[in-house]
Amino acid sequence: MADILAYDLGASSGRALLGRLKDGRIETEELHRFPNDPVQVGGRLHWDILRLLHEMKQALLKAKQRGADIQSIGIDSWAVDFGFVGESGELLGNPYHYRDGHTAGIMPVLFAEIPETELFARTGIQFQPFNSIFQLYALKTAGNPLLREARRFLMIPDLLRYFLTGEMHGEFTNASTTQLFSATAKDWDQELLAKLNLPAAWFGPVLAPGDRAGSLSEAVTKELGVPAIPVYAVAEHDTGSAVVAVPALDEQFAYLSCGTWSLIGTEVTEPVLTGRARELNFTNEGGAYGTYRLLKNIMGLWIVNESRRAWEREGSVYSFPELVAMAEEAPAFAAFIDPDDDLFLPPGDMPGRIAEYCRRTGQKPPESAGQTMRIILESLALKYRYALERIEELTGVQYGGLHMVGGGIQNTLLCRWTASAIGKPVWAGPAEGSAIGNLAVQWIASGELADLRDARRVIRDSFDVATYAPEDALTWADAYGKFLRTTALSK
């Protein structure tokens, strides 16, 4: 049987997954997994992009050693970050990490030139300080010399695809996250680029998910001893791929892609550009096959991961199952945080910041790792309810439950508490949502699957989906009221 290869790059790790279709079902094999650690240098936080390329090549070598007959390749990753390519075709510097502080304070400066109302009406994208538009504006304001030498702007999957194929293309789902892309024209907003004095020539053609984006270059095939395998543009924003993999049979559904970030939303056919969507700071990111993802970014398990790193630095090493068990034993609803408070965005002492947030809001700070974990997980579940209610308000649809996909569903306690918080069932699976959605787009492109609906049916038949029913409805409803008051989200 022929294999296809999905590279799925997350903010903390990457993986290469082999996929094959057999008797109408998907079989997957993890070929290679590797860390994706940012590098702090010169006071700046960067992605180690060439290390990622090296690991991707290692996956191809492993596939070769196993005798895999790879028919195509696709790449998905996190959004907003990018690199520049110069006149010679070489990379100009390591891409900045979206958590780097160089965009601090830049949003109001840009809004003085382009009002928030106009920017949202043009792009439909929520305002976050790390969006590509703010990163570019910060580099421009600082007089960064890279801008003088830059000839092309390539987002992370575009850049890695360029390294493998020698061809430079953008891709719709990821380009839409830059806040430089027209939500209605489905192309770079030329007027917006002109207002910001950003060269239009930087921003090249944009492919749709399923378009062919070249083949492995002669240099790569010679280096690795592999054939010139076709490379497809998939839904290259990993959330876009994760939504492709949501095993929903209904056309209207709500989803939560749960990992370093929590992305909760629904699939729509047209962007929602209302004033209310802007006030709620929702986003309309491009999706696969003529769809948009109306969603809210929530800080997610980044807070857990960064807390764990802080405890390790202090000499206390906890496994994730240990932390979850400690959280379950800790007192319920002792305190609440808003996971999206700016306090929790940068790396650092997350437990200390949670204690600081509690003091700032008149709550008793946690006294143990278990208490801290419980506060994080309960607050995440309650923030999911808050976001889901806003989605229902914007769409006028009452969803029967919530589909959860991504690595976060391995935290069954979070799944249980999410069901209890929203008062509706949670359907959890598949865990490797982004990689599976990546594979699905490749199969649709090759004709192995008919369309998005067919792909979701096959995914549903191929992977276990766990159902979590709400528990303790009155207790969670009371906690939700306290959460809203404590975090000032009720205003």
C-alpha positions as CSV (number, residue, x, y, z in Angstrom):
1,M,0.0,0.0,0.0
2,A,1.1,3.5,-0.8
3,D,1.9,5.9,2.1
4,I,1.6,9.6,2.5
5,L,3.5,11.7,4.9
6,A,2.2,14.5,7.2
7,Y,4.6,16.8,9.0
8,D,2.7,18.4,12.0
9,L,4.8,21.0,13.8
10,G,3.5,22.3,17.1
11,A,4.8,25.0,19.3
12,S,6.6,22.5,21.6
13,S,7.2,19.5,19.4
14,G,7.0,18.1,15.9
15,R,6.0,14.8,14.4
16,A,6.0,13.0,11.1
17,L,3.1,10.7,10.6
18,L,2.7,8.1,7.8
19,G,-0.8,7.5,6.7
20,R,-2.4,4.9,4.5
21,L,-6.0,4.0,3.5
22,K,-7.0,0.3,3.9
23,D,-10.6,-1.0,3.5
24,G,-12.1,2.5,3.9
25,R,-10.2,3.2,7.1
26,I,-7.1,5.3,8.0
27,E,-4.0,3.6,9.4
28,T,-1.3,5.8,10.9
29,E,2.2,5.3,12.0
30,E,4.4,7.8,13.9
31,L,7.6,7.8,12.0
32,H,9.5,10.5,13.9
33,R,8.9,12.8,16.8
34,F,11.2,15.6,18.0
35,P,11.2,18.6,20.3
36,N,10.7,22.1,19.0
37,D,12.5,24.3,21.5
38,P,12.9,28.0,21.0
39,V,16.3,29.6,21.4
40,Q,16.9,32.7,23.5
41,V,19.8,34.7,22.1
42,G,20.7,38.4,22.2
43,G,17.7,39.2,24.3
44,R,15.4,37.8,21.6
45,L,13.4,34.5,21.3
46,H,13.8,32.7,18.0
47,W,12.6,29.5,16.4
48,D,15.4,27.0,15.5
49,I,14.1,26.7,11.9
50,L,17.0,24.8,10.5
51,R,16.8,22.3,13.2
52,L,13.2,21.7,12.2
53,L,14.3,21.2,8.6
54,H,17.0,18.7,9.8
55,E,14.4,16.7,11.8
56,M,12.1,16.6,8.7
57,K,14.9,15.2,6.7
58,Q,15.5,12.6,9.4
59,A,11.9,11.5,8.9
60,L,12.4,11.1,5.2
61,L,15.5,9.0,5.9
62,K,13.5,6.8,8.3
63,A,10.8,6.3,5.7
64,K,13.4,5.3,3.2
65,Q,14.9,2.8,5.6
66,R,11.5,1.3,6.2
67,G,10.8,1.0,2.5
68,A,7.8,3.3,2.7
69,D,6.4,4.2,-0.8
70,I,5.5,7.8,-0.1
71,Q,3.2,9.3,-2.7
72,S,2.9,12.9,-1.3
73,I,3.9,15.2,1.6
74,G,2.1,17.9,3.5
75,I,3.3,20.4,6.2
76,D,1.2,22.1,8.9
77,S,2.4,24.3,11.8
78,W,1.4,27.1,14.1
79,A,0.4,30.4,12.6
80,V,1.6,34.1,12.5
81,D,5.4,33.5,12.5
82,F,7.5,34.0,9.4
83,G,10.9,34.3,7.8
84,F,12.4,36.5,5.1
85,V,14.2,35.3,2.0
86,G,16.8,37.6,0.4
87,E,17.8,38.3,-3.2
88,S,20.1,35.2,-3.2
89,G,17.3,32.9,-2.1
90,E,18.9,32.5,1.3
91,L,17.1,32.8,4.7
92,L,17.7,36.1,6.4
93,G,18.0,35.4,10.1
94,N,16.1,32.9,12.3
95,P,12.3,33.7,12.6
96,Y,11.2,35.4,15.8
97,H,9.0,33.4,18.2
98,Y,5.6,34.9,18.6
99,R,6.2,35.1,22.4
100,D,9.2,37.4,21.9
101,G,8.6,40.8,23.5
102,H,9.5,42.9,20.5
103,T,5.8,43.6,19.8
104,A,5.1,45.0,23.3
105,G,3.2,48.2,23.1
106,I,3.0,48.2,19.3
107,M,-0.8,47.6,18.9
108,P,-1.9,51.2,19.9
109,V,0.9,52.7,17.7
110,L,-0.5,50.9,14.6
111,F,-4.1,51.7,15.6
112,A,-3.2,55.3,15.4
113,E,-2.6,54.8,11.7
114,I,-5.3,52.2,11.0
115,P,-8.2,52.1,13.3
116,E,-9.3,48.8,14.8
117,T,-12.7,49.0,13.2
118,E,-11.1,49.3,9.7
119,L,-8.6,46.5,10.3
120,F,-11.2,44.1,11.5
121,A,-13.6,44.9,8.7
122,R,-10.8,44.2,6.2
123,T,-9.3,41.1,7.7
124,G,-11.8,39.6,10.2
125,I,-8.9,38.6,12.5
126,Q,-8.8,39.1,16.2
127,F,-6.3,41.5,17.7
128,Q,-3.3,39.8,19.4
129,P,0.0,41.5,19.9
130,F,1.9,38.6,18.1
131,N,-0.1,38.7,14.9
132,S,2.1,39.0,11.8
133,I,1.0,42.5,11.1
134,F,2.2,43.7,14.5
135,Q,5.4,41.8,14.3
136,L,6.2,43.4,10.9
137,Y,5.2,46.8,12.2
138,A,7.4,46.4,15.2
139,L,10.4,45.4,13.0
140,K,9.7,48.4,10.8
141,T,9.4,50.8,13.7
142,A,12.7,49.5,15.1
143,G,14.5,49.9,11.8
144,N,15.4,46.3,11.6
145,P,18.0,45.9,8.8
146,L,16.4,42.6,7.6
147,L,13.6,44.6,6.0
148,R,16.1,46.3,3.6
149,E,17.3,42.9,2.3
150,A,14.1,41.0,2.3
151,R,12.6,40.0,-1.0
152,R,9.9,37.4,0.1
153,F,7.8,36.9,3.2
154,L,7.2,33.2,4.0
155,M,5.3,31.8,6.9
156,I,6.7,28.8,8.7
157,P,5.2,26.0,6.5
158,D,5.9,28.1,3.4
159,L,9.5,28.5,4.4
160,L,10.1,24.8,5.2
161,R,8.3,23.8,2.0
162,Y,10.6,26.2,0.1
163,F,13.7,24.5,1.7
164,L,12.4,21.2,0.5
165,T,11.1,22.1,-3.0
166,G,12.8,25.4,-4.0
167,E,9.4,26.9,-4.8
168,M,7.9,29.8,-2.9
169,H,4.2,29.9,-2.3
170,G,1.8,31.1,0.4
171,E,-1.2,29.1,1.6
172,F,-4.7,30.4,2.4
173,T,-5.4,29.1,5.9
174,N,-2.0,30.4,7.3
175,A,-2.0,33.6,5.2
176,S,-5.4,34.6,6.7
177,T,-3.9,34.7,10.2
178,T,-1.4,37.4,9.4
179,Q,-4.1,40.2,9.6
180,L,-2.8,41.4,6.2
181,F,-5.1,39.2,4.1
182,S,-8.5,40.3,2.9
183,A,-11.3,38.3,4.4
184,T,-13.6,39.0,1.4
185,A,-11.2,39.0,-1.6
186,K,-9.2,36.0,-0.3
187,D,-5.9,37.5,-1.3
188,W,-3.4,39.9,0.2
189,D,-5.0,43.3,1.0
190,Q,-3.0,45.5,-1.3
191,E,-4.4,48.7,0.1
192,L,-3.5,47.7,3.6
193,L,0.0,46.8,2.6
194,A,0.4,50.2,1.0
195,K,-0.9,52.0,4.1
196,L,1.8,50.2,6.1
197,N,4.4,50.7,3.5
198,L,5.1,47.0,3.2
199,P,6.3,45.9,-0.3
200,A,3.6,44.0,-2.2
201,A,6.3,42.0,-3.9
202,W,7.1,40.3,-0.5
203,F,3.7,38.6,-0.6
204,G,3.5,36.0,-3.4
205,P,0.8,33.8,-4.8
206,V,-1.4,32.0,-2.3
207,L,-2.4,28.3,-2.8
208,A,-5.5,26.7,-1.5
209,P,-5.5,23.5,0.6
210,G,-5.1,20.6,-1.8
211,D,-3.1,22.6,-4.4
212,R,0.1,21.0,-5.6
213,A,3.1,23.1,-4.3
214,G,6.0,21.4,-6.1
215,S,8.1,18.3,-5.5
216,L,11.2,17.6,-3.5
217,S,14.1,19.5,-5.2
218,E,17.0,17.8,-6.9
219,A,19.3,18.9,-4.1
220,V,17.1,17.2,-1.5
221,T,16.6,14.0,-3.5
222,K,20.4,13.7,-4.0
223,E,21.2,14.5,-0.4
224,L,18.7,11.9,1.0
225,G,18.5,9.4,-1.9
226,V,14.8,9.7,-2.2
227,P,12.6,10.3,-5.2
228,A,11.1,13.7,-6.2
229,I,8.0,13.2,-4.1
230,P,5.1,15.6,-4.7
231,V,4.4,18.2,-2.0
232,Y,0.9,19.6,-1.5
233,A,-0.3,22.7,0.3
234,V,-2.7,21.3,3.0
235,A,-4.5,23.4,5.6
236,E,-1.1,24.6,6.7
237,H,-2.3,26.3,9.9
238,D,-2.4,23.4,12.2
239,T,-5.8,24.5,13.6
240,G,-7.1,24.4,10.0
241,S,-5.9,20.8,9.7
242,A,-7.3,19.9,13.1
243,V,-10.8,21.2,12.0
244,V,-10.6,19.1,8.9
245,A,-10.2,16.1,11.2
246,V,-13.2,16.9,13.4
247,P,-15.3,13.7,13.0
248,A,-18.6,15.6,12.9
249,L,-21.4,14.3,10.7
250,D,-23.6,17.4,11.1
251,E,-22.8,20.5,9.0
252,Q,-23.1,22.8,12.1
253,F,-20.8,21.8,14.9
254,A,-18.6,23.4,17.6
255,Y,-15.0,22.3,18.1
256,L,-12.1,22.7,20.4
257,S,-8.6,22.1,19.2
258,C,-6.8,21.5,22.4
259,G,-3.0,21.8,22.8
260,T,-0.5,24.5,23.6
261,W,-3.3,26.8,22.5
262,S,-7.0,26.1,22.8
263,L,-8.9,27.1,19.7
264,I,-12.7,26.9,20.1
265,G,-15.0,27.7,17.3
266,T,-17.2,26.6,14.5
267,E,-17.1,26.3,10.7
268,V,-18.8,28.9,8.6
269,T,-19.1,29.6,4.9
270,E,-18.6,33.3,5.1
271,P,-16.5,35.4,7.6
272,V,-18.5,37.1,10.4
273,L,-17.4,40.7,10.3
274,T,-20.0,42.3,12.6
275,G,-19.2,44.9,15.2
276,R,-20.2,42.4,17.9
277,A,-17.6,39.9,16.6
278,R,-15.0,42.6,16.8
279,E,-16.0,43.6,20.3
280,L,-15.7,40.0,21.4
281,N,-12.3,39.8,19.7
282,F,-13.3,36.7,17.6
283,T,-11.3,35.7,14.5
284,N,-12.2,34.5,11.1
285,E,-9.4,32.3,9.9
286,G,-9.3,30.6,6.5
287,G,-10.4,27.0,6.4
288,A,-10.3,24.2,3.9
289,Y,-12.6,23.9,0.9
290,G,-14.4,27.3,1.0
291,T,-14.8,27.5,4.8
292,Y,-13.8,29.9,7.5
293,R,-13.1,29.2,11.1
294,L,-15.0,31.5,13.4
295,L,-13.1,31.0,16.6
296,K,-11.5,32.3,19.8
297,N,-7.9,31.7,20.8
298,I,-7.5,30.7,24.4
299,M,-4.1,30.4,26.1
300,G,-4.5,26.7,26.6
301,L,-2.1,24.1,28.0
302,W,0.8,26.5,27.6
303,I,0.0,27.5,31.2
304,V,0.3,23.9,32.4
305,N,3.5,23.3,30.4
306,E,5.2,26.4,31.6
307,S,4.2,25.7,35.2
308,R,5.7,22.3,34.9
309,R,9.0,23.8,33.6
310,A,9.0,26.3,36.5
311,W,8.6,23.5,39.1
312,E,11.4,21.5,37.4
313,R,13.7,24.5,37.7
314,E,13.0,24.4,41.4
315,G,13.8,20.7,41.6
316,S,10.3,19.3,41.6
317,V,9.8,17.0,38.6
318,Y,6.2,16.0,38.0
319,S,4.9,13.8,35.2
320,F,1.6,15.0,33.5
321,P,-0.4,12.1,35.0
322,E,1.0,13.0,38.4
323,L,-0.1,16.7,38.0
324,V,-3.6,15.6,36.8
325,A,-4.0,13.3,39.8
326,M,-2.8,16.1,42.2
327,A,-5.3,18.5,40.6
328,E,-8.2,16.0,41.1
329,E,-7.3,15.7,44.8
330,A,-7.1,19.5,45.4
331,P,-10.1,21.6,46.7
332,A,-12.6,22.5,44.0
333,F,-13.1,26.1,42.8
334,A,-10.7,27.6,45.3
335,A,-9.7,30.4,42.9
336,F,-10.0,31.3,39.2
337,I,-7.9,32.9,36.6
338,D,-8.6,34.3,33.1
339,P,-6.2,32.2,31.0
340,D,-6.0,35.0,28.4
341,D,-4.7,37.6,30.8
342,D,-1.6,39.2,29.3
343,L,0.3,38.0,32.5
344,F,0.3,34.4,31.1
345,L,1.6,35.1,27.6
346,P,5.4,35.2,28.0
347,P,7.6,32.4,29.3
348,G,8.6,32.4,32.9
349,D,7.4,31.7,36.4
350,M,3.8,30.7,35.7
351,P,3.0,29.4,39.2
352,G,4.2,32.8,40.6
353,R,2.1,34.7,38.1
354,I,-1.0,32.6,39.0
355,A,-0.4,33.5,42.6
356,E,0.0,37.2,41.6
357,Y,-3.3,37.1,39.6
358,C,-5.0,35.6,42.7
359,R,-3.7,38.4,45.0
360,R,-4.6,41.0,42.4
361,T,-8.2,39.8,42.3
362,G,-8.7,39.3,46.0
363,Q,-8.3,35.5,46.0
364,K,-6.2,33.3,48.1
365,P,-3.1,32.1,46.1
366,P,-2.6,28.4,45.7
367,E,-0.2,26.7,48.1
368,S,0.8,23.6,46.1
369,A,1.3,22.4,42.6
370,G,-1.9,20.4,42.8
371,Q,-3.9,23.5,43.8
372,T,-2.3,25.5,41.0
373,M,-3.1,22.7,38.5
374,R,-6.7,22.6,39.6
375,I,-7.1,26.4,39.2
376,I,-5.6,26.2,35.7
377,L,-7.8,23.3,34.5
378,E,-11.0,24.5,36.0
379,S,-10.5,28.0,34.7
380,L,-9.8,26.6,31.2
381,A,-13.0,24.6,31.3
382,L,-15.0,27.6,32.4
383,K,-13.4,29.9,29.8
384,Y,-14.4,27.3,27.1
385,R,-18.0,27.7,28.3
386,Y,-17.7,31.5,28.0
387,A,-16.3,31.3,24.5
388,L,-18.9,28.7,23.4
389,E,-21.7,30.9,24.6
390,R,-20.3,33.8,22.6
391,I,-20.0,31.6,19.5
392,E,-23.7,30.6,19.9
393,E,-24.5,34.3,20.2
394,L,-22.6,35.2,17.0
395,T,-24.0,32.4,14.9
396,G,-27.5,32.0,16.3
397,V,-26.9,28.2,16.6
398,Q,-27.3,26.2,19.8
399,Y,-24.7,23.3,19.5
400,G,-25.6,19.9,21.0
401,G,-22.1,19.4,22.3
402,L,-18.4,20.1,21.7
403,H,-16.0,18.1,19.6
404,M,-12.5,18.1,21.2
405,V,-9.5,17.1,19.1
406,G,-5.7,17.4,19.6
407,G,-3.2,16.2,22.2
408,G,-5.0,17.9,25.0
409,I,-7.7,15.3,25.0
410,Q,-5.3,12.9,26.6
411,N,-6.0,14.9,29.7
412,T,-9.3,13.1,30.5
413,L,-9.9,15.3,33.6
414,L,-9.9,18.4,31.4
415,C,-12.4,16.6,29.0
416,R,-14.7,15.7,32.0
417,W,-14.6,19.2,33.4
418,T,-15.2,20.8,30.1
419,A,-18.4,18.7,29.6
420,S,-19.5,19.7,33.1
421,A,-18.6,23.4,32.6
422,I,-20.5,23.7,29.3
423,G,-23.4,21.5,30.5
424,K,-23.2,19.5,27.3
425,P,-21.5,16.3,26.1
426,V,-17.9,16.4,24.9
427,W,-16.8,14.1,22.1
428,A,-13.0,13.7,22.3
429,G,-11.0,12.3,19.4
430,P,-8.8,12.0,17.4
431,A,-5.7,13.1,19.4
432,E,-3.5,13.6,16.4
433,G,-6.1,15.9,14.8
434,S,-3.8,18.2,12.9
435,A,-1.7,15.4,11.4
436,I,-4.8,13.5,10.4
437,G,-6.4,16.5,8.8
438,N,-3.2,17.1,6.9
439,L,-3.3,13.5,5.6
440,A,-7.0,13.9,4.7
441,V,-6.4,16.9,2.5
442,Q,-3.7,15.0,0.6
443,W,-6.1,12.1,0.0
444,I,-8.8,14.5,-1.3
445,A,-6.2,16.1,-3.6
446,S,-5.2,12.7,-5.0
447,G,-8.8,11.5,-5.4
448,E,-8.6,8.8,-2.7
449,L,-11.3,10.6,-0.8
450,A,-14.2,12.5,-2.4
451,D,-14.5,15.6,-0.4
452,L,-14.4,17.0,3.2
453,R,-17.6,15.3,4.2
454,D,-16.3,11.9,3.0
455,A,-13.0,12.6,4.8
456,R,-14.8,13.2,8.1
457,R,-16.9,10.1,7.7
458,V,-13.8,8.0,7.2
459,I,-12.0,9.7,10.2
460,R,-15.1,8.9,12.4
461,D,-14.9,5.3,11.3
462,S,-11.2,5.0,11.9
463,F,-10.6,6.5,15.3
464,D,-12.2,6.1,18.7
465,V,-14.2,9.0,20.0
466,A,-14.8,9.1,23.8
467,T,-18.0,10.7,25.1
468,Y,-18.0,12.7,28.3
469,A,-21.3,13.6,29.9
470,P,-21.8,16.6,32.2
471,E,-21.6,16.1,35.9
472,D,-22.6,18.2,38.9
473,A,-24.5,20.7,36.8
474,L,-25.6,23.0,39.6
475,T,-22.1,23.2,41.2
476,W,-20.5,24.0,37.9
477,A,-23.1,26.6,37.1
478,D,-22.5,28.3,40.4
479,A,-18.7,28.2,39.8
480,Y,-19.2,29.8,36.4
481,G,-20.9,32.8,37.9
482,K,-18.0,33.2,40.3
483,F,-15.5,32.8,37.5
484,L,-17.2,35.6,35.5
485,R,-17.2,37.9,38.4
486,T,-13.7,37.2,39.5
487,T,-12.2,37.6,36.0
488,A,-14.5,40.6,35.2
489,L,-15.7,38.8,32.1
490,S,-19.3,39.5,33.2
491,K,-18.8,43.2,32.4
